[in-house]
């Protein structure tokens, strides 16, 4: 594409040598574009180079007033091949210069242009190799946990949720199981003992329909001094109500807050009295301009109706692009399903980035209690009655990267070419259509042309994001082990009552799963100093055990009592554990119960301050299943508990690393690691009651 000024360049349809005085500046400019576009966007190098070449051929032809090329793609491929050819020739010349001048320094001085070209080509190749297999950046834009406290000024949906679930103190739980008259004395005493030792406080929530019908609940609201009659109503409609009333207001609040950050001029903030975090912003014109959600992922283990929960949520939210939203519903995956849903969202975002598209994924984690209270007398199936409580979390994730000037310019050209290709059928015809001045663009093509490179209206999601996913979710599954597989089991007792059986080997399975999970996680997150220290401790421990075995053999040889000689010592029982506080500032451990938290604290040798947020979450909300790690993260953000190893309650600061660890049936252990992109100190409405106390 020879410019009118006669400088260096190319000819249409044939490749000519670059002017030897100018190749460094030309290649540097091309590399600068690649650095701006390829590196932050994590786009495959080949796709970027070919697309950029097509745009360059078309744009230059139009600038020179030439005919529109009908073979833009083959021309671009030939162009790239020729550039690579010349790079090889330049490399050969440089090598010959090294031989002729007797050294690399002399060769560089003799051929500075060729040296610069070779270095730039090597930089491009390095970028190509490093880009292969690299993860795309995934951002947690915002999240919200369900607040079940009713306050003056709440909208009808929030108020309805507060009437659907009720606070269940330990005393009230005991009163309810006594009023039910379905448990024998042994079962009642067992549940009372478990509730007292469970670590749950008096502010947890259960669906009122477990114990009261609608009429009985209304009568109790009018006259709370009288003990209501036990009249449970556990229909599938009640289970749907529980899901909708807990999840939908939370999702709307999250999306409204996100839209207000994207388009601040269109929204006005509303604040509820008694709610320090503020209410959901409302659109000035009544119609919030919410950026499009591309996918919804829900997880709920014990309630999987038809239509699915994700379809139910999509119907309730009435998203403007609902027909194009992909929905996924995960079921039966236990308390760690929240992090599995996170992993699915991460994979969707990775695939979207490879396609060069922006995708926003709404992840909803909850558990349904309405149809899952056990009314039998089998001890191991009564444990969930005293532990599980209502709760939900909504998380918004995105892959929209920071927008650079070069990336925006290139993205605009790329998106324009995609629109034209959609209108004309092929990329070549689309290029010719653009060059010839055509402007036939359909609405469908415009909807499909949202590019990863196009700057969004308002700040990008990466600019708004609170956290960034450090690496893929680390998942461990022990389903091949029969004992671990059956330690959490849904089934019926001898009388046909359906419930969840928690076997005695549950803690052993959890410890085994966690051990394998952190073995895989450790090399990814631990600093080199801690890994070296851990390796040394392993060697010393192995040496001590080997010395002990040698002593036992000698004692056995002289006839000492074998039972006494082989008794394991404390050193033999000792297991080396890395210090994970060197890698993580905040710990969000699944609140399965006091025993689970005690076991994690013991195995990982964590301090009380490190576990404070998880223990306070268990006390304030109970075991909310897959959403418990998000209540713990909200606790860290709110600063209502000693946060982090130092126990300073400072909230979360930029650069802090957060570890979410979940356990679930199967048996599974999953870990997600986040890095804070900004200081986060906000009081979540769900934690405002605890903060006031």
C-alpha positions in Angstrom: 0.0 0.0 0.0 2.3 2.7 -1.3 1.5 6.1 0.1 1.2 9.1 -2.2 4.3 10.6 -0.5 6.4 7.8 -1.8 7.5 6.5 1.6 7.9 3.0 2.7 4.9 0.7 2.3 3.2 -2.0 0.3 1.5 -2.3 -3.1 -2.1 -3.7 -3.3 -2.0 -7.3 -4.4 1.8 -7.7 -4.2 4.4 -7.3 -1.4 7.5 -5.2 -1.8 10.5 -4.7 0.5 10.2 -2.3 3.3 12.4 0.8 3.0 15.5 -0.1 5.0 15.5 3.3 6.7 12.1 2.9 8.2 11.3 -0.7 9.2 11.9 -0.3 12.9 9.4 2.5 13.3 6.8 0.6 11.2 7.2 -2.6 13.2 7.3 -0.7 16.5 4.0 0.9 15.7 2.5 -2.4 14.8 3.9 -3.9 18.0 2.5 -1.0 20.1 -1.0 -1.8 18.7 -0.5 -5.5 19.6 0.7 -4.6 23.1 -2.4 -2.5 23.6 -4.8 -4.9 22.2 -3.5 -8.4 22.7 -2.1 -8.2 26.2 -5.0 -6.6 28.1 -7.7 -8.4 26.1 -6.0 -11.8 26.1 -7.1 -12.5 22.5 -5.5 -15.2 20.5 -2.5 -13.7 18.5 -3.4 -15.3 15.2 -7.0 -14.0 15.2 -5.8 -10.5 16.2 -3.1 -10.4 13.5 -5.4 -11.6 10.7 -8.3 -9.2 11.8 -5.9 -6.3 12.0 -4.5 -7.1 8.6 -7.9 -7.2 7.0 -8.8 -3.9 8.5 -5.5 -2.4 7.4 -5.9 -3.6 3.8 -9.5 -2.3 3.6 -8.8 1.0 5.2 -5.6 1.7 3.2 -7.4 0.8 -0.1 -10.2 3.2 0.8 -7.7 6.0 1.7 -5.9 5.6 -1.6 -9.1 5.7 -3.5 -8.6 2.3 -5.0 -11.1 -0.4 -5.8 -12.5 -2.4 -3.0 -10.6 -5.7 -2.7 -12.8 -8.8 -2.9 -10.1 -11.1 -1.6 -9.2 -9.3 1.6 -8.6 -12.4 3.7 -6.2 -14.2 1.3 -4.4 -11.0 0.7 -3.9 -10.5 4.4 -2.6 -14.0 4.9 -0.1 -13.5 2.0 0.9 -10.2 3.6 1.6 -11.7 7.0 3.5 -14.6 5.4 5.6 -12.1 3.5 6.4 -10.1 6.6 7.5 -13.3 8.3 9.6 -14.1 5.3 11.4 -10.8 5.4 11.9 -11.2 9.2 13.8 -14.4 8.5 15.9 -12.7 5.8 16.7 -9.8 8.2 17.7 -12.4 10.9 20.0 -14.1 8.4 21.6 -10.7 7.5 22.2 -10.0 11.2 23.8 -13.4 11.7 26.0 -12.8 8.7 26.9 -9.4 10.2 28.0 -11.1 13.4 30.3 -13.3 11.5 31.7 -10.5 9.3 32.3 -8.1 12.2 33.6 -10.6 14.7 31.1 -10.1 17.5 27.5 -9.2 18.4 28.4 -5.6 19.6 30.1 -4.8 16.3 27.2 -6.3 14.3 24.7 -4.2 16.2 26.7 -1.1 15.6 27.0 -2.0 11.9 23.4 -2.8 11.4 21.2 -0.9 13.9 18.0 -1.1 11.8 18.3 -4.8 11.3 19.0 -5.3 15.0 15.9 -3.3 15.9 13.8 -5.3 13.5 15.0 -8.7 14.9 14.4 -7.6 18.5 10.9 -6.5 17.6 10.2 -9.8 15.8 11.4 -11.7 18.8 9.2 -9.6 21.0 6.2 -10.5 18.8 7.1 -14.2 19.0 7.4 -13.9 22.8 4.0 -12.3 23.0 2.6 -15.1 20.8 4.1 -17.8 22.9 3.1 -16.2 26.3 -0.4 -15.6 25.1 -1.0 -19.3 24.3 -2.8 -20.9 27.3 -3.1 -17.7 29.2 -6.2 -17.1 31.2 -8.5 -14.3 30.4 -9.1 -11.8 33.2 -12.4 -12.4 35.1 -13.8 -9.7 37.4 -16.3 -9.8 40.2 -18.1 -6.5 39.6 -20.3 -6.6 42.7 -22.3 -9.0 44.9 -25.1 -8.9 47.4 -26.3 -11.2 50.1 -30.0 -11.5 51.1 -31.1 -9.5 54.0 -34.1 -11.0 55.7 -34.8 -8.2 58.2 -37.8 -6.0 57.5 -37.4 -2.2 58.0 -39.6 0.8 57.5 -39.5 1.9 53.9 -38.7 -1.5 52.4 -40.5 -2.2 49.1 -43.2 -4.8 49.0 -40.9 -7.6 47.7 -38.5 -7.2 50.6 -41.4 -7.0 53.1 -43.0 -10.1 51.6 -39.7 -11.9 52.1 -39.5 -10.9 55.7 -43.0 -12.3 56.2 -42.2 -15.5 54.5 -39.2 -16.3 56.8 -39.0 -15.7 60.5 -36.3 -15.4 63.0 -35.6 -18.7 64.6 -33.8 -18.4 67.9 -32.7 -21.6 69.7 -35.5 -21.2 72.1 -38.1 -20.8 69.4 -36.7 -23.7 67.5 -37.1 -25.9 70.6 -40.7 -24.6 71.0 -41.5 -25.4 67.4 -40.3 -29.0 67.6 -42.1 -29.5 70.8 -45.3 -28.1 69.3 -45.0 -30.4 66.3 -45.6 -33.5 68.4 -44.0 -35.7 65.6 -40.7 -36.3 67.4 -40.1 -38.8 70.2 -38.4 -37.7 73.5 -35.0 -38.9 72.4 -35.2 -37.0 69.1 -36.3 -33.8 70.9 -33.5 -34.1 73.4 -31.0 -34.7 70.6 -32.1 -31.6 68.6 -32.0 -29.5 71.7 -28.5 -30.6 72.5 -27.3 -30.0 68.9 -28.9 -26.6 68.7 -27.2 -25.5 72.0 -23.8 -26.7 70.7 -24.1 -25.8 67.0 -22.7 -22.3 67.3 -25.9 -20.7 65.9 -27.2 -17.5 67.5 -30.8 -16.2 67.9 -31.0 -14.2 64.6 -31.1 -17.0 62.0 -34.1 -17.5 59.7 -36.3 -20.4 58.7 -39.4 -20.5 56.5 -42.5 -20.0 58.6 -44.4 -22.5 56.5 -42.3 -25.3 58.2 -44.4 -24.8 61.3 -47.4 -22.5 60.4 -49.9 -22.3 57.7 -50.7 -18.8 56.2 -53.8 -18.4 58.5 -51.9 -19.5 61.6 -49.0 -17.1 60.7 -51.3 -14.2 60.2 -53.0 -15.0 63.5 -49.7 -15.2 65.3 -48.7 -11.8 63.8 -51.8 -10.3 65.3 -51.4 -11.9 68.7 -47.7 -13.1 69.2 -48.3 -13.8 72.9 -50.3 -17.0 72.1 -48.5 -20.1 71.0 -49.7 -21.0 67.5 -50.9 -24.5 66.5 -48.4 -26.6 64.5 -49.8 -26.5 60.9 -47.0 -26.9 58.4 -47.5 -26.1 54.7 -44.7 -27.5 52.6 -46.1 -27.5 49.1 -43.9 -26.9 46.0 -45.6 -23.5 45.6 -44.3 -22.6 49.0 -40.8 -23.7 48.0 -41.0 -21.5 44.8 -42.1 -18.6 47.0 -39.1 -19.1 49.3 -36.7 -19.0 46.3 -38.4 -16.0 44.6 -38.8 -13.9 47.7 -35.2 -14.4 48.8 -33.4 -14.2 45.5 -35.4 -11.7 43.3 -35.2 -8.6 45.5 -31.5 -9.3 46.1 -30.8 -9.6 42.3 -32.8 -6.4 41.6 -30.9 -4.5 44.2 -27.5 -5.7 42.8 -28.4 -4.9 39.2 -29.8 -1.5 40.1 -26.7 -0.6 42.0 -24.5 -1.7 39.1 -26.6 0.2 36.6 -26.3 3.4 38.8 -22.5 3.0 38.7 -22.6 2.6 34.9 -25.0 5.5 34.3 -24.9 7.8 37.3 -26.8 10.6 35.6 -29.9 8.5 35.2 -30.3 7.4 38.8 -31.1 8.9 42.1 -30.1 7.1 45.4 -32.6 6.0 47.9 -31.7 5.3 51.5 -33.8 3.2 54.0 -33.8 4.4 57.5 -31.8 2.0 59.7 -29.9 0.7 56.6 -26.4 2.2 56.7 -25.6 0.7 53.3 -28.4 2.6 51.4 -31.2 1.1 49.4 -31.2 0.1 45.8 -30.8 3.2 43.4 -33.9 4.0 41.3 -34.0 5.2 37.7 -35.0 8.8 37.2 -37.3 7.8 34.4 -38.5 4.6 36.1 -36.8 2.4 33.6 -33.2 1.4 34.6 -30.8 1.2 31.7 -29.3 -2.1 32.9 -26.4 -3.4 30.8 -27.2 -6.7 29.2 -26.7 -9.9 31.2 -25.5 -12.7 29.0 -25.9 -15.7 31.3 -27.6 -16.8 34.5 -26.2 -19.6 36.7 -28.2 -20.8 39.7 -27.3 -23.5 42.2 -29.7 -25.1 44.7 -29.1 -28.7 45.8 -32.4 -29.9 47.1 -35.0 -28.0 45.1 -34.9 -28.6 41.3 -38.4 -27.9 39.9 -39.5 -27.6 36.3 -39.1 -25.0 34.8 -35.7 -24.6 36.3 -34.7 -22.0 38.9 -32.7 -20.0 36.4 -35.7 -19.8 34.1 -37.8 -18.8 37.1 -35.4 -16.1 37.9 -35.2 -14.9 34.3 -39.0 -14.7 34.2 -39.1 -12.7 37.4 -36.4 -10.2 36.5 -37.8 -9.5 33.0 -34.4 -8.6 31.6 -34.5 -6.6 28.3 -32.5 -9.2 26.4 -34.2 -12.2 28.0 -34.5 -14.1 24.7 -30.7 -14.2 24.4 -29.8 -15.1 28.0 -28.2 -18.5 28.5 -29.5 -20.2 31.7 -27.8 -22.9 33.7 -29.2 -24.6 36.9 -27.0 -26.8 39.1 -28.6 -29.2 41.5 -27.6 -31.9 44.0 -24.0 -30.6 44.4 -24.1 -29.7 48.1 -22.8 -26.8 50.0 -19.8 -26.3 47.7 -22.0 -25.7 44.7 -21.6 -22.0 45.0 -18.0 -22.3 44.0 -18.8 -24.8 41.3 -21.3 -22.3 39.8 -18.4 -19.8 40.0 -16.2 -22.2 38.1 -18.9 -22.6 35.4 -19.3 -18.8 35.1 -15.5 -18.5 34.8 -15.4 -21.0 31.9 -18.2 -19.1 30.2 -16.3 -15.9 30.5 -13.0 -17.5 29.2 -14.9 -18.8 26.1 -16.5 -15.4 25.5 -13.1 -13.7 25.7 -11.7 -16.1 23.1 -14.6 -15.1 20.9 -13.8 -11.4 21.5 -17.1 -10.8 23.2 -18.1 -9.1 26.5 -20.2 -11.3 28.7 -21.8 -10.6 32.1 -22.8 -13.6 34.2 -25.3 -13.4 37.1 -24.5 -16.2 39.6 -27.1 -17.1 42.3 -26.3 -19.4 45.2 -29.0 -20.5 47.6 -30.6 -23.5 49.3 -34.3 -24.3 49.8 -35.4 -25.3 53.2 -39.2 -25.4 52.8 -39.5 -29.1 51.7 -36.4 -30.4 53.5 -37.1 -30.4 57.3 -36.9 -34.0 58.6 -39.8 -35.2 60.7 -38.4 -38.6 61.7 -36.4 -39.7 64.7 -33.2 -41.0 63.2 -30.3 -39.1 64.9 -28.0 -38.7 61.9 -30.9 -37.3 59.8 -31.9 -34.8 62.5 -28.6 -32.8 62.4 -29.6 -30.7 59.4 -32.7 -29.5 61.2 -30.6 -27.7 63.8 -27.9 -26.4 61.3 -29.4 -25.3 58.0 -31.0 -21.9 57.7 -32.3 -19.5 54.9 -29.9 -17.4 52.9 -28.9 -16.5 49.3 -26.2 -14.6 47.4 -26.2 -12.9 44.0 -22.9 -12.3 42.2 -22.2 -10.3 39.0 -19.2 -11.4 37.0 -17.8 -9.9 33.8 -14.8 -10.1 31.4 -15.0 -6.6 30.2 -11.3 -5.3 30.3 -9.9 -1.8 30.7 -10.3 0.1 27.4 -7.2 1.6 25.8 -7.2 4.1 23.0 -5.5 1.7 20.6 -7.8 -1.1 21.6 -10.9 1.1 21.2 -9.9 2.2 17.7 -9.1 -1.3 16.6 -12.2 -2.6 18.2 -14.4 -0.1 16.4 -12.9 -1.1 13.1 -13.3 -4.8 14.0 -16.9 -4.4 15.1 -17.7 -2.4 12.0 -16.4 -5.2 9.8 -18.5 -7.7 11.8 -21.6 -5.7 11.2 -20.9 -5.4 7.5 -20.1 -9.1 7.3 -23.4 -9.9 9.0 -25.3 -7.7 6.5 -23.5 -9.0 3.3 -22.8 -12.6 4.3 -19.0 -12.8 4.2 -16.1 -10.8 5.6 -14.7 -10.0 2.2 -18.1 -8.8 0.9 -18.5 -6.8 4.1 -15.2 -5.1 3.6 -16.1 -4.2 0.1 -19.4 -3.0 1.3 -17.8 -0.7 3.8 -15.1 0.6 1.4 -17.7 1.4 -1.3 -19.5 3.6 1.2 -22.4 1.3 2.0 -24.3 1.7 5.2 -26.9 -1.1 5.2 -26.9 -2.3 8.8 -29.6 -4.3 10.4 -30.7 -4.2 14.0 -29.9 -7.9 14.4 -26.3 -7.3 13.2 -25.9 -4.4 15.6 -27.1 -6.6 18.5 -24.7 -9.3 17.5 -21.7 -7.0 17.0 -21.0 -6.1 20.6 -17.2 -6.5 20.7 -14.8 -7.1 23.5 -12.8 -4.1 22.2 -15.6 -1.6 21.9 -15.6 0.9 24.9 -18.8 0.6 26.9 -21.1 3.5 27.7 -19.8 4.6 31.1 -16.9 3.0 33.0 -15.8 -0.5 32.0 -16.7 -3.4 34.3 -13.0 -3.8 35.2 -13.0 -0.2 36.5 -16.0 -0.9 38.6 -15.0 -4.4 39.8 -14.3 -5.1 43.4 -12.2 -8.3 42.9 -10.4 -10.2 40.2 -10.3 -14.0 40.1 -6.6 -14.9 40.6 -6.8 -18.3 38.8 -9.3 -21.1 38.0 -11.4 -22.5 40.8 -9.5 -25.5 42.3 -11.8 -28.4 42.6 -11.4 -31.7 44.5 -13.9 -34.6 44.2 -13.8 -37.8 46.2 -16.8 -39.5 44.6 -14.7 -42.5 43.7 -14.3 -43.3 47.4 -17.5 -45.1 48.5 -17.3 -43.9 52.1 -16.8 -40.3 51.1 -19.5 -40.6 48.5 -22.1 -41.7 50.9 -21.2 -39.6 53.9 -23.9 -37.0 52.9 -26.8 -38.9 51.6 -30.4 -37.9 50.8 -32.8 -40.8 51.6 -35.7 -42.1 53.7 -35.7 -43.5 57.2 -37.6 -46.6 58.2 -40.9 -44.8 58.3 -40.5 -43.2 54.8 -39.6 -39.7 56.0 -37.3 -38.0 53.5 -34.2 -36.2 54.8 -30.4 -35.8 54.6 -28.2 -38.4 56.4 -24.9 -37.1 57.8 -22.6 -40.1 58.6 -20.0 -40.2 61.3 -17.1 -40.2 58.8 -18.2 -36.8 57.4 -15.4 -35.0 59.2 -12.8 -37.5 58.0 -14.0 -37.1 54.4 -13.9 -33.3 54.7 -10.4 -33.4 56.1 -9.2 -35.7 53.3 -10.9 -33.5 50.6 -9.4 -30.3 52.1 -6.0 -31.9 52.3 -6.0 -32.8 48.6 -7.4 -29.4 47.7 -4.8 -27.4 49.5 -2.1 -29.6 48.1 -3.1 -28.5 44.6 -3.8 -24.9 45.7 -0.6 -24.4 47.7 1.9 -24.1 44.7 -0.4 -21.6 43.0 -0.7 -19.2 45.9 2.1 -19.7 48.5 5.2 -17.4 48.2 8.4 -19.1 47.4 9.8 -18.5 50.9 6.9 -20.4 52.4 7.1 -23.3 49.9 10.8 -23.7 50.7 10.2 -23.6 54.4 7.4 -26.2 54.0 9.7 -28.4 51.9 12.4 -28.2 54.6 9.9 -29.1 57.3 8.8 -32.1 55.2 12.4 -33.3 54.9 13.0 -32.9 58.6 9.8 -34.7 59.5 10.6 -37.6 57.1 14.1 -37.8 58.6 12.6 -38.0 62.2 10.2 -40.7 61.2 13.0 -42.7 59.5 15.2 -42.4 62.7 12.2 -43.5 64.8 11.7 -46.6 62.6 15.4 -47.5 62.9 15.1 -47.3 66.7 12.0 -49.5 66.7 13.9 -52.2 64.7 16.7 -52.2 67.2 14.4 -52.5 70.1 12.5 -55.3 68.4 15.8 -57.1 67.8 16.7 -57.2 71.5 13.2 -58.6 72.4 11.4 -55.5 73.8 7.5 -55.5 73.9 6.5 -54.9 70.3 3.3 -53.2 71.2 5.2 -50.6 73.4 8.0 -50.3 70.9 5.7 -49.5 68.0 3.5 -47.0 69.8 3.4 -43.8 67.6 5.0 -40.7 69.2 3.8 -37.1 68.9 6.5 -36.6 66.3 5.2 -39.4 64.2 1.7 -38.1 64.3 2.8 -34.6 63.4 2.0 -33.4 59.9 3.7 -30.5 58.2 1.3 -27.8 57.2 2.2 -24.6 55.2 1.3 -21.2 56.7 -1.6 -20.1 54.5 -1.7 -16.7 56.2 1.4 -15.8 54.1 -0.8 -16.2 51.0 -4.2 -15.0 52.1 -5.3 -11.9 54.1 -9.0 -13.0 54.5 -10.5 -16.4 55.0 -14.1 -17.3 54.0 -14.6 -20.9 55.2 -17.9 -22.7 54.6 -19.9 -22.4 57.8 -21.0 -26.1 57.9 -21.1 -26.0 61.7 -18.9 -25.4 64.7 -17.3 -28.8 64.2 -16.3 -28.0 60.6 -14.8 -24.7 61.5 -12.9 -26.3 64.4 -11.5 -29.0 62.2 -10.4 -26.4 59.5 -8.8 -24.2 62.2 -7.0 -27.2 63.7 -5.7 -28.7 60.4 -4.5 -25.4 58.9 -3.3 -24.1 62.3 -5.2 -20.8 61.9 -5.7 -18.3 64.7 -9.1 -17.3 66.2 -8.9 -13.9 64.5 -8.5 -15.5 61.1 -11.6 -17.6 61.7 -13.7 -14.8 63.3 -15.7 -13.8 60.3 -16.7 -17.4 59.5 -17.7 -18.1 63.1 -19.7 -14.9 63.3 -21.4 -15.8 60.0 -22.4 -19.2 61.5 -23.7 -17.5 64.6 -25.7 -14.8 62.7 -27.1 -16.8 59.8 -26.5 -20.5 60.4 -25.4 -22.9 57.7 -26.8 -21.1 54.6 -25.2 -23.8 52.4 -23.5 -22.5 49.2 -24.0 -18.9 50.0 -22.2 -19.0 53.4 -18.8 -18.0 51.9 -20.4 -14.9 50.5 -21.9 -13.9 53.8 -18.4 -14.3 55.2 -17.0 -12.1 52.5 -19.7 -9.5 53.3 -18.7 -9.7 56.9 -15.1 -8.9 56.0 -16.3 -6.0 53.9 -18.5 -4.7 56.7 -15.7 -4.8 59.3 -18.1 -6.2 62.0 -15.7 -9.0 62.9 -11.9 -9.2 63.4 -10.9 -9.3 59.8 -7.7 -11.0 58.6 -4.8 -12.6 60.5 -4.1 -9.4 62.4 -7.7 -9.2 63.6 -7.9 -5.4 63.0 -11.4 -5.3 61.5 -10.2 -2.9 58.8 -12.4 -4.2 56.0 -10.7 -5.1 52.7 -7.9 -3.1 51.1 -6.6 -3.0 47.6 -4.3 -5.9 46.9 -5.7 -8.1 49.7 -6.1 -11.8 48.8 -9.3 -13.6 49.8 -9.7 -17.4 50.0 -13.1 -19.0 49.7 -13.2 -22.7 50.7 -16.4 -24.7 50.4 -17.3 -28.4 51.2 -20.2 -30.3 49.9 -21.7 -33.7 49.2 -20.0 -36.1 46.8 -17.6 -35.5 48.7 -16.1 -32.2 47.3 -13.8 -29.4 48.4 -13.5 -26.3 46.2 -11.4 -23.2 46.5 -11.6 -19.8 44.9 -9.0 -17.0 45.3 -9.8 -13.3 44.7 -7.6 -10.3 44.7 -9.1 -6.9 45.8 -8.9 -4.2 43.1 -9.8 -1.4 45.5 -10.4 -0.7 49.1 -13.8 -2.1 50.2 -15.3 -1.0 53.4 -19.1 -1.0 53.2 -21.8 -2.1 55.6 -24.0 -4.7 54.0 -27.6 -4.4 55.0 -27.6 -8.0 56.1 -25.0 -7.2 58.6 -26.4 -3.9 59.9 -28.3 -5.6 62.7 -25.1 -7.3 63.9 -23.2 -4.0 63.6 -25.7 -2.2 65.7 -25.5 -4.9 68.4 
